[in-house]
Amino acid sequence: MNKFNVVCKFQDGYGFTTEEIGSEFLTNKDVKPYLEQLCIGFLNGLIDNRKFNYVDNDGNKHPYNYIDLASITINFVGEGE
């Protein structure tokens, strides 16, 4: 695995994709606390159905609740695909 991206889709059909992220990001010890906090925050938000806003590239704000998520997909790209 060299790189991966994350695709989020919402029930209303809107979605977004991250840029490709290098796999070395996941093994960086300095990043680990932030990844853990991100995972905990995501799970707590999902359980509590918290509100969040996504701002697209044009500056438009899209308000959602976690229950509005339809799917989250992680795509591994590069060697060993």
Z-matrix of the N, CA and C atoms (Angstrom, degrees):
N
C 1 1.454
C 2 1.517 1 108.12
N 3 1.311 2 117.16 1 121.18
C 4 1.453 3 121.06 2 177.33
C 5 1.521 4 111.82 3 -101.79
N 6 1.309 5 115.93 4 -43.85
C 7 1.460 6 120.81 5 -177.04
C 8 1.525 7 109.91 6 -143.49
N 9 1.323 8 114.83 7 162.14
C 10 1.458 9 120.02 8 174.79
C 11 1.519 10 108.51 9 -147.42
N 12 1.316 11 115.79 10 161.27
C 13 1.462 12 121.33 11 170.93
C 14 1.515 13 108.31 12 -135.23
N 15 1.312 14 115.53 13 165.08
C 16 1.454 15 121.60 14 -178.54
C 17 1.520 16 108.06 15 -122.15
N 18 1.333 17 116.15 16 131.24
C 19 1.461 18 122.68 17 178.65
C 20 1.527 19 108.23 18 -114.95
N 21 1.326 20 116.59 19 122.71
C 22 1.470 21 122.21 20 176.64
C 23 1.518 22 108.16 21 -112.16
N 24 1.314 23 115.55 22 132.08
C 25 1.467 24 120.75 23 176.50
C 26 1.524 25 108.66 24 -126.77
N 27 1.335 26 113.86 25 144.36
C 28 1.453 27 120.93 26 -179.64
C 29 1.520 28 110.05 27 -109.40
N 30 1.310 29 116.01 28 162.04
C 31 1.460 30 120.74 29 -176.50
C 32 1.520 31 112.65 30 -63.35
N 33 1.335 32 118.06 31 -23.42
C 34 1.464 33 120.13 32 179.27
C 35 1.530 34 112.47 33 -83.51
N 36 1.343 35 116.76 34 3.37
C 37 1.452 36 120.93 35 177.65
C 38 1.514 37 114.01 36 96.09
N 39 1.317 38 117.73 37 -16.07
C 40 1.462 39 120.23 38 178.79
C 41 1.527 40 108.63 39 -73.18
N 42 1.314 41 116.95 40 151.95
C 43 1.454 42 120.45 41 177.82
C 44 1.506 43 110.91 42 -165.34
N 45 1.307 44 115.81 43 171.89
C 46 1.454 45 120.78 44 177.56
C 47 1.518 46 109.48 45 -150.21
N 48 1.326 47 114.91 46 158.69
C 49 1.458 48 122.70 47 -179.91
C 50 1.517 49 108.66 48 -127.49
N 51 1.326 50 116.71 49 136.56
C 52 1.458 51 119.71 50 175.19
C 53 1.520 52 109.46 51 -76.31
N 54 1.300 53 116.49 52 162.44
C 55 1.457 54 120.92 53 170.66
C 56 1.522 55 107.46 54 -67.48
N 57 1.319 56 117.49 55 163.84
C 58 1.456 57 120.13 56 176.73
C 59 1.526 58 109.50 57 -64.59
N 60 1.322 59 115.27 58 134.56
C 61 1.463 60 122.67 59 -178.22
C 62 1.520 61 107.52 60 -112.73
N 63 1.323 62 117.65 61 131.68
C 64 1.456 63 121.41 62 178.64
C 65 1.518 64 111.60 63 -69.25
N 66 1.324 65 116.95 64 139.31
C 67 1.465 66 120.99 65 -177.49
C 68 1.522 67 112.51 66 -63.95
N 69 1.339 68 118.06 67 -22.70
C 70 1.458 69 119.77 68 177.78
C 71 1.525 70 111.69 69 -62.47
N 72 1.316 71 116.18 70 -21.03
C 73 1.467 72 122.18 71 175.98
C 74 1.528 73 110.60 72 -57.88
N 75 1.331 74 116.98 73 -40.17
C 76 1.463 75 121.50 74 -176.94
C 77 1.522 76 112.75 75 -71.82
N 78 1.318 77 118.15 76 -22.67
C 79 1.458 78 120.99 77 -177.33
C 80 1.530 79 112.53 78 -100.80
N 81 1.307 80 117.99 79 0.30
C 82 1.458 81 122.46 80 179.12
C 83 1.530 82 109.20 81 -73.83
N 84 1.328 83 116.93 82 118.02
C 85 1.470 84 121.46 83 -176.72
C 86 1.525 85 112.46 84 -62.56
N 87 1.329 86 117.54 85 -31.05
C 88 1.464 87 120.37 86 179.74
C 89 1.524 88 112.08 87 -70.04
N 90 1.320 89 117.04 88 -22.80
C 91 1.461 90 122.19 89 -177.29
C 92 1.537 91 111.52 90 -87.60
N 93 1.313 92 117.48 91 -22.74
C 94 1.467 93 122.30 92 -174.16
C 95 1.534 94 113.79 93 -51.51
N 96 1.337 95 121.16 94 -47.60
C 97 1.468 96 119.47 95 179.58
C 98 1.530 97 113.20 96 -60.13
N 99 1.335 98 116.20 97 -35.51
C 100 1.468 99 120.07 98 179.61
C 101 1.523 100 111.37 99 -70.83
N 102 1.330 101 116.55 100 -38.91
C 103 1.463 102 120.21 101 176.76
C 104 1.521 103 111.17 102 -64.00
N 105 1.332 104 116.49 103 -41.77
C 106 1.467 105 120.56 104 178.19
C 107 1.524 106 110.76 105 -63.01
N 108 1.337 107 116.89 106 -43.63
C 109 1.463 108 120.84 107 178.52
C 110 1.528 109 110.84 108 -63.99
N 111 1.331 110 117.26 109 -40.00
C 112 1.460 111 122.06 110 177.90
C 113 1.527 112 110.75 111 -61.41
N 114 1.323 113 116.96 112 -45.87
C 115 1.471 114 121.00 113 179.80
C 116 1.524 115 111.69 114 -63.86
N 117 1.319 116 116.65 115 -44.63
C 118 1.470 117 120.37 116 179.47
C 119 1.524 118 110.48 117 -64.14
N 120 1.340 119 116.43 118 -43.67
C 121 1.469 120 120.12 119 178.60
C 122 1.513 121 112.07 120 -62.84
N 123 1.333 122 117.05 121 -39.85
C 124 1.459 123 120.91 122 179.04
C 125 1.524 124 110.33 123 -64.40
N 126 1.321 125 117.28 124 -48.19
C 127 1.471 126 120.44 125 -178.59
C 128 1.523 127 111.59 126 -64.29
N 129 1.324 128 117.86 127 -41.45
C 130 1.468 129 119.89 128 177.48
C 131 1.524 130 111.09 129 -64.32
N 132 1.329 131 116.93 130 -40.40
C 133 1.461 132 120.42 131 177.69
C 134 1.515 133 111.77 132 -63.93
N 135 1.324 134 115.84 133 -39.05
C 136 1.461 135 120.96 134 179.05
C 137 1.527 136 110.55 135 -65.35
N 138 1.311 137 116.64 136 -46.29
C 139 1.469 138 121.28 137 -179.59
C 140 1.527 139 111.05 138 -63.12
N 141 1.337 140 116.79 139 -42.49
C 142 1.467 141 121.92 140 -177.38
C 143 1.524 142 113.35 141 -87.58
N 144 1.344 143 117.83 142 -2.93
C 145 1.466 144 123.20 143 -176.29
C 146 1.530 145 111.48 144 51.23
N 147 1.320 146 115.74 145 48.83
C 148 1.464 147 121.37 146 -178.40
C 149 1.519 148 111.76 147 -68.75
N 150 1.322 149 114.28 148 159.35
C 151 1.464 150 121.41 149 176.87
C 152 1.529 151 109.09 150 -87.97
N 153 1.314 152 116.40 151 148.31
C 154 1.449 153 122.01 152 172.42
C 155 1.519 154 108.61 153 -151.73
N 156 1.306 155 116.37 154 159.44
C 157 1.459 156 122.39 155 178.97
C 158 1.516 157 109.25 156 -116.59
N 159 1.313 158 115.78 157 137.95
C 160 1.456 159 121.26 158 171.71
C 161 1.516 160 106.84 159 -111.19
N 162 1.325 161 116.80 160 128.08
C 163 1.459 162 121.87 161 178.53
C 164 1.527 163 107.34 162 -106.09
N 165 1.333 164 115.99 163 119.83
C 166 1.470 165 120.03 164 -177.79
C 167 1.529 166 111.23 165 -80.16
N 168 1.317 167 116.24 166 179.34
C 169 1.466 168 121.99 167 -176.86
C 170 1.522 169 113.23 168 -62.97
N 171 1.328 170 117.66 169 -21.74
C 172 1.462 171 121.69 170 179.40
C 173 1.524 172 112.24 171 -90.73
N 174 1.339 173 116.86 172 0.98
C 175 1.460 174 120.87 173 179.54
C 176 1.516 175 113.92 174 86.96
N 177 1.324 176 117.92 175 5.67
C 178 1.464 177 120.90 176 178.69
C 179 1.524 178 109.98 177 -79.15
N 180 1.335 179 115.84 178 133.05
C 181 1.449 180 120.87 179 -179.59
C 182 1.526 181 110.04 180 -92.67
N 183 1.335 182 115.79 181 131.00
C 184 1.455 183 122.06 182 178.73
C 185 1.532 184 108.21 183 -116.28
N 186 1.354 185 117.87 184 107.34
C 187 1.465 186 120.08 185 179.76
C 188 1.530 187 111.05 186 -81.17
N 189 1.324 188 116.30 187 133.31
C 190 1.460 189 122.14 188 179.53
C 191 1.517 190 110.45 189 -139.36
N 192 1.306 191 114.94 190 162.00
C 193 1.454 192 123.52 191 165.12
C 194 1.523 193 105.99 192 -111.29
N 195 1.321 194 116.97 193 159.87
C 196 1.458 195 119.37 194 -179.63
C 197 1.523 196 112.00 195 -60.27
N 198 1.317 197 117.12 196 -29.82
C 199 1.470 198 120.19 197 -179.89
C 200 1.532 199 111.24 198 -65.64
N 201 1.341 200 117.36 199 -17.09
C 202 1.461 201 121.86 200 179.13
C 203 1.528 202 113.17 201 -76.56
N 204 1.336 203 117.60 202 -11.48
C 205 1.468 204 120.49 203 178.89
C 206 1.524 205 110.08 204 -67.76
N 207 1.308 206 116.53 205 130.68
C 208 1.466 207 121.16 206 175.83
C 209 1.521 208 110.28 207 -96.79
N 210 1.349 209 116.69 208 -39.83
C 211 1.461 210 119.44 209 179.70
C 212 1.517 211 110.81 210 -161.33
N 213 1.320 212 114.34 211 153.70
C 214 1.462 213 123.10 212 171.17
C 215 1.519 214 104.89 213 -131.44
N 216 1.327 215 116.67 214 122.41
C 217 1.461 216 121.45 215 -177.21
C 218 1.523 217 108.85 216 -123.57
N 219 1.336 218 115.13 217 135.65
C 220 1.454 219 120.81 218 174.29
C 221 1.526 220 107.23 219 -107.31
N 222 1.322 221 116.32 220 121.45
C 223 1.464 222 122.19 221 -179.38
C 224 1.520 223 109.49 222 -108.41
N 225 1.315 224 116.90 223 123.94
C 226 1.459 225 121.49 224 176.60
C 227 1.521 226 107.99 225 -94.07
N 228 1.332 227 115.93 226 130.22
C 229 1.460 228 121.24 227 -176.52
C 230 1.520 229 109.89 228 -127.28
N 231 1.296 230 116.39 229 157.91
C 232 1.455 231 120.56 230 178.14
C 233 1.516 232 111.16 231 105.23
N 234 1.315 233 116.11 232 -156.20
C 235 1.461 234 121.71 233 -177.89
C 236 1.524 235 110.36 234 -59.87
N 237 1.316 236 115.85 235 143.30
C 238 1.458 237 120.40 236 178.71
C 239 1.505 238 113.26 237 75.64
N 240 1.317 239 116.57 238 18.33
C 241 1.459 240 122.91 239 -176.73
C 242 1.507 241 112.42 240 -59.04
